[in-house]
Amino acid sequence: MAAAHGLFDNALNVPEIKTALAAYGYDAAKVQSERAKIAAFDSANQRREAAKGAAQQATREQEAALQAVSDWVGQYTRIAKVALRDKKHLLEKLGIGVRMSKTAAQRAAPQKAAATRAARKQAPPPQV
């Protein structure tokens, strides 16, 4: 942009350049008009960059706020699960998913643990 401004400033202020451009139909008024277009473009470009920066800042602030809410909800959920451990219906009213029965893995865990203990008793002691 500085080069464009310099070009048009020189065209207006240096007599040799002014004369050469006039031969091609660029009198002082037309050069001034073209320089105004460059200035308008520069101004619009600066506004666009400022808006882009503001949008990026707003996105960062939004993400930070969302993270803070997410952290709070996680903490709230953990506290509610402990406080309402024996009142599963209240947890459901809060929208916290509650498992009413054990999973298949949880139901099979005692048998698996017993089998593991029995296998260890049968195995010879490790050589050191």
N, C-alpha and C positions, 0 to 999 in steps of 0.2 A: 504494500500500500504506500509505503514511503517513496518507493521508486515512481509510482504513478503520480503522486502529488508533486514530486520533484520534476517530473516530465512536464506537467502542465504549468507549474510555476515558471520553469525555464522558458516555456513557449510564450508565456505572457510577459516576461521581464527581459529576455535577451533579444535585442533588436534583429540580429541576423536570423534567429530561429523564427521570430515573428514574421519577418518578411518572406522567408522560405515557405512557411505554412500558408500565408495569405495567397501565394501563387496557386495553391491547391484548394482554395475555397475556405480555409480556416482563418477567418478574421478573429479579432480579439473577443467579440461577443460569443462566437461559436466555441472557441477554446475555453472560455469561461463557463459556458453551458456544459461542456464535456467534463470540465473539472468538478462542477457541481454534481454531476452524475457519479463520479468517482467518490466524492465526499458522502453522498447519500448511500452508496453501496457500503462504504466503510462503516458508516453509522449503523446500518442495518446488520452488518456482520457482527459488530460489537454487541448489539442488542441480542442477537441470536446466541452468541457465546455466553453472555450473562445469563440468559434464560436456561441454557444447557447446564451451566454451573449450579443454578438454583434448583433445577430438577434433580441433579445428582445429589445435592445436599438434602433435599426433601426425601429422596429415596433412602439415604443413609439414616435420617432421623426416623423414618417409618420402620425400617428394619430394626433399629435399636428399640423402638417402642414395642414392636411385635415380640422381640426377644424378651423384653422385660415382662410382658403379659404372659408369655409362654412359661417363663421361669416361675412366676407367681402361681399360675394354674397348676403347674407340677407340684409345687410345694403344698398348695391347698389340697390337692388330691391325695398326696401322701399323708398329710395330717388327718384328713377326713377318713381315710382307710383305717388308720390306727384308732381314731376316736370312735368310729362307728363299726368296729370290727364285728360286734355281735348283733348289729342292726342292719342287716344287708338290704332291707327294704328302703331304708333312708338313703343308703348309698345309691341305690337305683334311682330314687327321686332326684338326687343331685346330678344324675347323668353319668355316674361312675359305674363302669361295667363290673359286675360282680359274678364270680364263678360260684354257682350253687353246689356243685359236686366236684369231686376230684377228677383230674384228667386220667386217661388210661395209664400214662407213665407213673402218675402218683399212686394209682391203685396197685400197679405191678411192682412198685419200689420195694416193699417189704420182702416179697418172694425173691426178688433179684438180690437184695442184700444178704438174705439167708443163704442163697446159692453161692454167692461170692465167699462168704465166711466158711462154708462147708468145703469149698474148693481149696481154700488156703490151708485148712486143717489137713487135707489129704496130700497137699504138695510137700515135697521134701524141703527142708530148710535151705536157704541159699548158701552157696559156697563163697567164703570170703578169703 
